Amino acid sequence: MDNNKIGHHISGQFNKELEDIRNKVLTMGGLVEQQIELAIQAFTQSDLEMAELVIKQDNLVDDLEMEIDLECTQILALRQPTAFDLRLLLTVTKIINELEIVGDLAERIAKMAIQLADTDGKNDQYHELQHMSELVKDMLHGALDAFARMNVDNITVITGKDANVDREYDSIVRQLITHMMEDPRNITRMLNMLWTVRAMERIGDHACYICEHLIFMVKGQAVRHLSQAELEKKMQVQ
């Protein structure tokens, strides 16, 4: 973490409050990362117990989101922060919302795993799904690491991986459509798998959104809606 960003306030209690919020965001991020890992394992291994664990863990993620949001609101009201501290708190409220959505997407994958557990079908798409999941997990982990270090120097490396995720998504969707056309009996199963890969693709998007929020926090620049090329150019000139 960049100690030049946090830790130089007259009020030691204010320092503690900001550090506490930061640590809770990282804890929430760690739980969400674990949710993704377990959800994919549950899906590919038809592990109902693991799927149920993901669903239960989502309650912990939701509780943390509400707790962190309340703390940010209280600090905004009582401390009236400015400059970086204000951007930090505003960014945290956005990041925890992104993480909560990612947790919900992991929960959706776990529920798909339960629905598919009792059906017969080929698992030939699972290795592509696992590869796609590694890409999105890497993106989310990189975004959380950038938040922990308060450093966005390499943020475009993370956002640049989203193109690979989209290509993986398109490839899997084409395979699923082919299976449905070959045998209508595959339709229900393939649609469930389609929801799962769509959830993974959305996780990659939310990792990118976190990166965009971090750029605002560190540099005070709004970069939403920029293309990857535009984002890279903007980061180079700052």
Residue pairs with C-beta under 8 A, 6 or more apart in sequence:
1 22
1 148
1 149
1 150
2 149
2 150
2 151
5 84
5 88
5 150
5 218
6 15
6 18
6 19
6 22
6 85
6 88
6 150
7 15
7 19
9 15
9 85
14 75
14 79
17 71
17 75
17 79
18 75
18 85
18 88
20 71
21 68
21 71
21 72
21 75
21 89
21 92
22 92
22 147
22 148
24 64
24 67
24 68
24 71
25 68
25 92
25 95
25 96
25 99
25 147
26 144
26 147
26 148
27 64
28 61
28 64
28 65
28 68
28 96
28 99
29 99
29 140
29 144
29 147
30 144
31 57
31 60
31 61
31 64
31 103
32 61
32 99
32 102
32 103
32 106
32 140
33 137
33 140
33 141
33 144
34 57
35 54
35 57
35 58
35 61
35 102
35 103
35 106
35 107
35 110
36 102
36 106
36 109
36 133
36 136
36 137
36 140
36 203
37 137
38 50
38 51
38 53
38 54
38 57
38 106
38 110
39 51
39 54
39 106
39 107
39 109
39 110
39 113
40 109
40 129
40 130
40 133
41 47
41 50
42 48
42 50
42 51
42 53
42 54
42 109
42 110
42 113
43 51
43 109
43 110
43 112
43 113
43 116
43 126
43 129
43 196
44 123
44 126
44 129
44 130
46 113
46 116
46 117
47 113
48 113
48 114
48 117
50 110
50 113
51 110
51 111
51 113
51 114
51 117
52 110
52 114
54 106
54 107
54 109
54 110
55 107
55 110
55 111
57 103
58 103
58 104
58 106
58 107
61 99
61 100
61 103
62 100
62 103
64 96
65 96
65 97
65 99
65 100
68 92
68 93
68 96
69 93
69 96
72 89
72 92
72 93
75 81
75 89
76 86
76 89
79 85
81 88
81 89
84 217
87 216
87 217
87 220
88 217
90 216
90 217
91 213
91 214
91 216
91 217
94 209
94 213
95 147
95 210
95 213
95 214
98 206
98 209
98 210
98 213
99 206
99 210
101 202
101 206
102 140
102 203
102 206
102 207
105 199
105 200
105 202
105 203
105 206
106 199
106 203
108 195
108 196
108 199
109 196
109 199
109 200
112 192
112 193
112 195
112 196
112 199
115 192
116 189
116 192
116 193
119 188
119 189
121 186
121 189
122 179
125 172
125 175
125 176
125 193
128 168
128 171
128 172
128 175
129 172
129 193
129 196
129 197
129 200
131 168
132 165
132 168
132 169
132 172
132 197
132 200
132 201
133 200
135 161
135 164
135 165
135 168
135 204
136 165
136 200
136 201
136 203
136 204
136 207
138 161
139 158
139 161
139 162
139 165
139 203
139 204
139 207
139 208
140 203
140 206
140 207
140 210
142 154
142 157
142 158
142 207
143 155
143 158
143 207
143 210
143 211
143 214
144 210
146 152
146 154
146 155
146 158
146 211
146 214
147 210
147 214
150 217
150 218
151 218
152 211
152 214
152 215
152 218
152 219
152 235
155 211
155 214
155 215
155 235
156 228
156 231
156 232
156 235
158 207
158 208
158 211
159 208
159 211
159 212
159 228
159 231
160 228
160 232
161 204
162 204
162 205
162 207
162 208
162 228
163 228
165 200
165 201
165 204
166 201
166 204
169 197
169 198
169 200
169 201
172 193
172 197
173 194
173 197
176 190
176 193
176 194
176 197
177 190
179 186
179 190
180 186
180 187
180 190
180 191
212 223
212 224
215 221
215 223
215 235
216 222
216 223
219 238
221 234
221 238
223 231
223 234
226 234
